[in-house]
Amino acid sequence: MFIISSLMIIPVAIAGVFLWPGTPARPNKLFLSDAELELAVNRLQSVKADTDETIEQTRTQLVKRIFKDWKIYVLTF
């Protein structure tokens, strides 16, 4: 059963890595044209969302942020 499952999941995962549209900061040019990318950036700026690259965090900062978030405990409960 695990072999059959992996035979289905692995090709889908590989396709997802290479075919995923991306983000406005790191777009996949296969799907988004320059006009669509500019439209996406303008929409994000109009709602004051962060359009720059994500801020690199150390692993410990990320773990601390996750465990301090109240949503994790509510969803776990």
Helices and strands as residue ranges (DSSP letters): H 2-19, H 34-46, H 59-68, H 70-76
